[in-house]
Amino acid sequence: MAEQTEAKSEMQVQNPVEVHTDSDDRPVQEGHFVGATLQISNPSENTDVPQVDFQGPPGPPNLDRNRPGSVYGRQSIKSATSRTSMKPGVIKTDITADTFFCYKENAFDRAVGVCQELLKPDLDGKLEGAWLLTEIDHWNNDREKIVLLTENSIMIFKFHFILNKIEECKRIMLHIVNQIAIGDFLYPDYSVMPAREHGGIQLRWSKDTNLTFGQRWNPWCSDIPWLTLAHHPLLYNPKENETVTYNVDDFYESLVQATSKCFEKKQPQQKVVIVEGPIEIECYAGITSTIFNQSSLGFYRDRNGLCY
């Protein structure tokens, strides 16, 4: 994994840090968790998207995409089953939602336009969709991220919604992903952290999940071999409950389809494991992350006149 800094002449994109996660020379490894598998066995077979047998409790009824009052009008192509849980009793009022700079008129669309400038058609392929989600890093910090899904890769952007520029971007090639997990987030047995009470997804592209000393104790480390995503807080606004832009479930379903197609082309004899079950976040007494998350410091907001 290597860090690359791309200089852009446009004022909107000022020296974003790009981390390119690619491993063309390394075959995809089988996940070590026990779960259902998604495998393309023969590229010559005339099949569309391989069937995936999921294990785990059934999800709630299908989402209703008819959302009167939603500020963002994008709807999913098809109805999706909500698999991840949301925090019970949490509601983001219109006043709270308006403090998010990403919620300003056309802010997300403009941001996606800026991020698309870093896509490489010969490497990434066609853009499949864009989402605004929450990334949970290895220090248990919640951070606002724009996620672009293409035919061959996932692009994750830290976007400055106030200055309208990219701060960081990371590319993960789909054919190196060996496990996709979906379920509720849990802390280890002896953790004193309050329960998260919600779920999300996690992608892994390395069987060895043991972090080095430098990785574990560097909160800005960019080469962690997994990606953890959850719903964006705006999904808790009643007007946006069914808005797929903020919904990690919609991204998950699109990701499974895109990964299966990518494996069919690049890794026809390999498989990616789909796991439904608890996702552990290794945090025992993260006082700093508790303060960080309760104050929503990972999101660009108007805080009573202070904008950061």
C-alpha positions as CSV (number, residue, x, y, z in Angstrom):
1,M,0.0,0.0,0.0
2,A,1.4,3.4,-0.9
3,E,0.4,7.0,-0.4
4,Q,0.3,9.2,-3.4
5,T,-0.4,13.0,-3.4
6,E,-2.1,14.2,-6.6
7,A,-1.9,18.0,-7.3
8,K,-5.0,19.4,-8.9
9,S,-5.1,22.8,-10.7
10,E,-8.7,23.4,-9.8
11,M,-9.3,25.3,-6.6
12,Q,-11.9,22.8,-5.5
13,V,-9.4,20.0,-5.2
14,Q,-6.2,21.0,-3.3
15,N,-3.6,18.3,-2.8
16,P,-5.8,15.4,-1.6
17,V,-4.0,12.5,-0.1
18,E,-4.7,9.4,-2.2
19,V,-4.1,5.9,-0.8
20,H,-4.2,3.3,-3.5
21,T,-5.1,-0.2,-2.1
22,D,-4.3,-2.6,-4.9
23,S,-2.8,-6.1,-5.0
24,D,-2.9,-7.4,-8.6
25,D,-0.2,-9.9,-7.9
26,R,-1.8,-11.4,-4.8
27,P,-4.7,-13.9,-5.1
28,V,-7.8,-13.3,-3.0
29,Q,-7.7,-15.3,0.1
30,E,-10.7,-17.1,1.6
31,G,-12.1,-15.4,4.7
32,H,-11.5,-17.1,8.0
33,F,-15.0,-16.6,9.4
34,V,-17.6,-19.2,8.9
35,G,-20.4,-17.8,6.7
36,A,-22.2,-18.1,3.4
37,T,-20.0,-17.7,0.4
38,L,-20.4,-15.9,-2.9
39,Q,-18.4,-17.6,-5.7
40,I,-18.3,-17.4,-9.4
41,S,-17.2,-20.9,-10.5
42,N,-17.2,-20.5,-14.3
43,P,-17.0,-17.2,-16.3
44,S,-18.4,-18.9,-19.3
45,E,-21.7,-19.8,-17.7
46,N,-24.6,-17.5,-18.7
47,T,-25.5,-16.2,-15.3
48,D,-26.2,-12.6,-14.2
49,V,-25.4,-12.2,-10.5
50,P,-24.6,-15.3,-8.5
51,Q,-27.0,-16.3,-5.8
52,V,-25.9,-15.7,-2.2
53,D,-27.2,-17.8,0.6
54,F,-27.1,-15.6,3.7
55,Q,-27.0,-16.9,7.2
56,G,-28.5,-15.0,10.1
57,P,-31.8,-13.6,11.4
58,P,-34.2,-12.3,8.8
59,G,-34.4,-8.5,8.3
60,P,-37.4,-6.2,8.7
61,P,-39.9,-5.8,5.8
62,N,-38.7,-4.2,2.6
63,L,-38.0,-0.5,2.7
64,D,-40.6,1.8,1.2
65,R,-38.9,4.2,-1.2
66,N,-41.8,6.6,-1.3
67,R,-40.5,9.4,1.0
68,P,-42.6,12.5,1.0
69,G,-40.7,15.5,2.3
70,S,-37.2,14.1,1.6
71,V,-34.7,16.8,0.7
72,Y,-32.7,14.4,-1.5
73,G,-34.7,12.9,-4.3
74,R,-32.6,9.9,-5.3
75,Q,-34.3,6.5,-5.0
76,S,-32.9,3.1,-5.3
77,I,-33.4,1.1,-8.5
78,K,-35.1,-1.7,-6.6
79,S,-36.5,-2.2,-3.2
80,A,-33.9,-3.4,-0.7
81,T,-34.2,-5.3,2.6
82,S,-32.9,-3.4,5.6
83,R,-30.4,-5.7,7.3
84,T,-28.6,-3.3,9.7
85,S,-30.2,-2.0,12.8
86,M,-30.5,1.7,13.7
87,K,-30.1,3.3,17.1
88,P,-33.4,3.1,18.9
89,G,-35.2,6.3,19.8
90,V,-32.7,8.6,18.0
91,I,-34.3,11.3,15.9
92,K,-32.5,14.1,14.1
93,T,-34.9,17.1,13.8
94,D,-35.0,19.4,10.8
95,I,-33.1,22.0,12.8
96,T,-30.3,19.5,13.6
97,A,-30.2,18.2,10.0
98,D,-29.8,21.8,8.7
99,T,-26.6,22.1,10.7
100,F,-24.9,19.6,8.5
101,F,-23.1,21.3,5.6
102,C,-23.6,18.2,3.4
103,Y,-27.4,18.8,3.8
104,K,-27.2,22.2,2.2
105,E,-28.9,22.5,-1.2
106,N,-27.0,20.5,-3.9
107,A,-24.0,20.2,-1.6
108,F,-23.7,16.4,-2.0
109,D,-24.2,16.6,-5.8
110,R,-21.4,19.2,-6.1
111,A,-19.1,17.1,-3.9
112,V,-19.7,14.0,-6.0
113,G,-18.9,16.0,-9.1
114,V,-15.6,17.0,-7.5
115,C,-14.8,13.5,-6.4
116,Q,-15.5,12.0,-9.8
117,E,-12.6,14.0,-11.2
118,L,-10.2,11.5,-9.5
119,L,-11.8,8.4,-11.0
120,K,-9.7,6.7,-13.6
121,P,-12.0,5.1,-16.3
122,D,-9.3,2.5,-17.4
123,L,-8.8,1.4,-13.8
124,D,-12.1,2.0,-12.0
125,G,-14.5,1.5,-14.8
126,K,-18.0,2.9,-14.8
127,L,-19.5,4.7,-11.8
128,E,-22.2,2.6,-10.2
129,G,-23.4,4.8,-7.4
130,A,-22.5,7.4,-4.7
131,W,-23.3,7.4,-1.0
132,L,-22.7,9.6,2.0
133,L,-21.9,7.3,5.0
134,T,-20.1,7.1,8.3
135,E,-16.7,5.4,8.5
136,I,-15.7,4.0,11.9
137,D,-11.9,4.0,12.0
138,H,-9.6,1.7,14.1
139,W,-9.7,4.2,16.9
140,N,-13.5,4.0,17.0
141,N,-14.0,7.5,15.6
142,D,-17.0,8.3,13.4
143,R,-16.1,10.2,10.3
144,E,-18.2,11.5,7.4
145,K,-17.2,9.9,4.1
146,I,-18.3,10.0,0.5
147,V,-18.3,6.5,-1.0
148,L,-18.2,6.0,-4.8
149,L,-18.7,2.5,-6.1
150,T,-17.4,1.7,-9.6
151,E,-17.2,-1.5,-11.6
152,N,-13.8,-2.3,-10.3
153,S,-13.2,-0.3,-7.1
154,I,-14.5,1.6,-4.1
155,M,-13.4,5.2,-3.6
156,I,-13.6,6.7,-0.1
157,F,-13.3,10.4,0.2
158,K,-13.0,12.7,3.1
159,F,-14.6,15.8,1.7
160,H,-14.5,19.3,3.2
161,F,-18.1,20.4,2.7
162,I,-17.4,24.0,3.8
163,L,-14.5,24.7,1.4
164,N,-15.8,22.2,-1.2
165,K,-12.6,20.3,-1.6
166,I,-11.2,16.8,-1.2
167,E,-8.9,16.2,1.8
168,E,-8.2,12.5,1.5
169,C,-9.2,9.7,-0.9
170,K,-8.6,6.0,-0.8
171,R,-9.1,3.4,-3.6
172,I,-9.9,-0.2,-2.8
173,M,-9.9,-2.7,-5.7
174,L,-12.9,-5.0,-5.5
175,H,-11.1,-8.1,-6.6
176,I,-8.8,-8.1,-3.5
177,V,-11.8,-8.1,-1.1
178,N,-12.1,-11.5,0.6
179,Q,-14.9,-10.9,3.1
180,I,-17.9,-8.6,3.5
181,A,-19.6,-8.7,7.0
182,I,-22.9,-7.2,7.9
183,G,-24.4,-7.0,11.4
184,D,-24.5,-5.1,14.7
185,F,-21.4,-3.6,16.2
186,L,-20.1,-5.0,19.4
187,Y,-17.3,-4.1,21.8
188,P,-15.1,-6.8,23.4
189,D,-16.2,-8.5,26.6
190,Y,-14.2,-6.4,29.0
191,S,-14.8,-3.1,27.2
192,V,-16.2,-0.2,29.3
193,M,-17.5,1.5,26.2
194,P,-21.3,2.2,26.0
195,A,-23.1,0.0,23.5
196,R,-23.4,1.4,20.0
197,E,-26.8,-0.2,19.5
198,H,-26.6,-0.1,15.7
199,G,-25.1,-2.0,12.9
200,G,-23.2,-1.6,9.7
201,I,-20.9,-3.4,7.3
202,Q,-17.2,-4.2,7.2
203,L,-14.9,-5.1,4.2
204,R,-11.7,-7.0,4.7
205,W,-9.0,-7.6,2.1
206,S,-6.4,-9.4,4.3
207,K,-6.6,-12.6,6.3
208,D,-4.1,-11.3,8.8
209,T,-6.1,-8.8,10.9
210,N,-3.3,-8.3,13.5
211,L,-2.2,-4.7,13.4
212,T,1.4,-3.6,13.9
213,F,2.4,-1.4,16.8
214,G,2.6,1.6,14.4
215,Q,-0.8,0.9,12.9
216,R,-2.6,0.4,16.1
217,W,-1.3,3.5,17.9
218,N,-1.4,5.8,15.0
219,P,-4.9,7.4,14.8
220,W,-4.2,8.7,11.3
221,C,-2.9,5.4,9.9
222,S,-4.2,4.9,6.4
223,D,-3.2,1.3,5.7
224,I,-5.7,-0.6,8.0
225,P,-6.7,-3.7,6.1
226,W,-10.5,-3.2,6.6
227,L,-13.2,-0.7,6.1
228,T,-16.1,-0.2,8.5
229,L,-19.2,1.7,7.4
230,A,-22.5,2.7,9.0
231,H,-25.5,4.8,8.3
232,H,-25.0,8.6,8.0
233,P,-26.7,10.5,11.0
234,L,-29.0,12.2,8.5
235,L,-30.8,8.9,8.1
236,Y,-32.3,9.5,11.5
237,N,-34.2,12.5,10.2
238,P,-37.8,11.3,9.7
239,K,-37.8,12.9,6.2
240,E,-34.7,10.9,5.2
241,N,-35.4,7.5,6.8
242,E,-35.7,5.9,3.4
243,T,-33.2,8.0,1.5
244,V,-30.7,5.5,0.1
245,T,-27.9,8.1,-0.1
246,Y,-27.4,7.9,3.7
247,N,-28.3,4.2,4.0
248,V,-25.5,1.7,4.3
249,D,-27.9,-1.1,3.4
250,D,-28.3,0.2,-0.1
251,F,-24.6,0.4,-0.5
252,Y,-24.2,-3.1,0.8
253,E,-26.5,-4.6,-1.8
254,S,-24.9,-2.7,-4.6
255,L,-21.4,-3.7,-3.3
256,V,-22.3,-7.5,-3.3
257,Q,-23.5,-7.2,-6.9
258,A,-20.5,-5.2,-8.1
259,T,-18.0,-7.5,-6.3
260,S,-19.6,-10.6,-7.8
261,K,-19.3,-9.2,-11.3
262,C,-15.7,-8.1,-10.7
263,F,-14.8,-11.5,-9.4
264,E,-16.4,-13.1,-12.5
265,K,-14.0,-11.1,-14.7
266,K,-10.8,-11.0,-12.6
267,Q,-10.9,-13.9,-10.1
268,P,-13.3,-16.5,-11.5
269,Q,-11.9,-19.3,-9.4
270,Q,-11.9,-17.3,-6.1
271,K,-14.7,-16.5,-3.7
272,V,-15.6,-13.7,-1.3
273,V,-17.2,-14.7,2.0
274,I,-20.4,-13.0,3.1
275,V,-20.9,-13.1,6.9
276,E,-24.0,-12.1,8.8
277,G,-23.3,-11.6,12.5
278,P,-21.8,-9.3,15.1
279,I,-18.9,-7.1,14.0
280,E,-16.4,-6.4,16.8
281,I,-14.9,-3.0,17.2
282,E,-11.7,-3.4,19.3
283,C,-12.0,-0.5,21.8
284,Y,-11.9,-1.0,25.5
285,A,-11.8,2.5,27.1
286,G,-11.8,5.0,24.3
287,I,-12.4,8.3,26.2
288,T,-11.2,10.4,23.3
289,S,-13.4,8.6,20.8
290,T,-16.4,9.0,23.1
291,I,-15.9,12.7,23.2
292,F,-15.2,12.9,19.5
293,N,-18.3,11.0,18.5
294,Q,-20.7,12.7,21.0
295,S,-19.5,16.1,19.6
296,S,-19.8,14.9,16.0
297,L,-16.3,16.2,15.3
298,G,-16.0,13.9,12.3
299,F,-18.8,15.8,10.5
300,Y,-18.8,19.3,9.0
301,R,-21.5,21.2,10.9
302,D,-22.6,24.7,11.8
303,R,-22.1,24.8,15.6
304,N,-23.8,27.9,16.7
305,G,-21.9,30.1,14.4
306,L,-18.6,28.1,14.5
307,C,-18.3,26.1,11.3
308,Y,-16.0,23.1,11.4
